[in-house]
Each structure stands twice: as structure tokens, then as C-alpha cells.
């Protein structure tokens, strides 16, 4: 006879206490603690290329770029997560009572994998849209040269653009940056298996 395992729900405070002392990262979604999987070399290279280019282009400007290990709190959805790349306009605003969890990104980018593709497009994007400071969401495919851009307009509508050619330029709407796809995909092996 198999016993059904009871699902345990945690408070945000319990999650944060466990997460600070954990050797691996976890997301917190409405009481559940979910381990985050490791990335592929392509995933890491894309996040590094994108964040590194943004960091360089935003030198001496009132923005900070964060990559993979910076925790974000989405209060309306009760979610703690770690976006692949996040740009925050200074000053940084932290979750109440914390100095390690941000709440005010203007731009978030996720690198798509086969296992997270639909979640990043649907659930995560829906949660991210509840962040009032967020103006732009970028999805970067790690298997083919394909970038999706979503940006918020003044009347709270989202505009969609996509880019598939190396010589195309991604003009970010939320920050003063323009990036060639060839720079985003530099050193990325599009023939690699997941």
C-alpha cells in the first residue's frame, strides 16, 4: 500500500529562512517551495551575453543589471523567483524587511528551455505583469536565433515584437539600449542538444 504524501505549504518568511541557508536556489510559489534546475552552457552564455551587454551600455546611468541569483518578490502573486536577467532603475526597492530581495524591475529577460518555455510565456509573464514598475519582458530562445519582446504602453497594453536574424537589432523600450542579435547569440552553439 502506498501512502499519499501530504503537500506542505510554507509562509514567505519560512521560505526565506530556508532559502538563505540553502546551497541551491528555490522558487516560492503560493506556499510551495520548488527547486530550480541548473542551466545548459547555451542558457548560461545567453544570460551572460545579454546581461553583460546591458551592464556595459548602462554604465553611469541610473540602472542596475542583475543576473540569475537576484531574488525578486511579486507580492500580488505571492511568488519569490530568480529571473535570468533583471534591470532595475535606481534606487533599488527591497521587499519589506529584506536587503536581498528586490521588487522594482523595469525589464526582465528569461532564456527559454524546453522544460520552462510554456511556463515563462504564460504563468511567469502573467505574474510579472502585476509588477507596476515592469515595462518590458524579453524571451530568448536557446535553440534557435529567436527573441521575443513585449513592452507595456501608456494604456497598459502590451506590444509584441520578434527578431530572428543575426543583423537585427533589439531596441529596448524600457531602457536606452540597442543590442544586435549577433551579440546576444555570440558563442552560443545552436546545434547543441539540451
Buried (B, 14 or more C-beta within 10 A) or exposed (E): EEEEEEEEEBEBEBBBEEBEEEEEBBBBBEBEBEEEEEBBEBBBBBBBBBBBBBBEBBEEEEBBBBBBEBBBBBEEBBBBBBBBBBBBBEEEEBBEEBEEBBBBBBBBBBBBBEEBBEEBBEBBBEBBBEBEBBBBBBBBBBBEBBBBBBBBEEEEEEEEEEBEEEEBEBEBBBBEBEBBBEBBBBEBEEEEEE
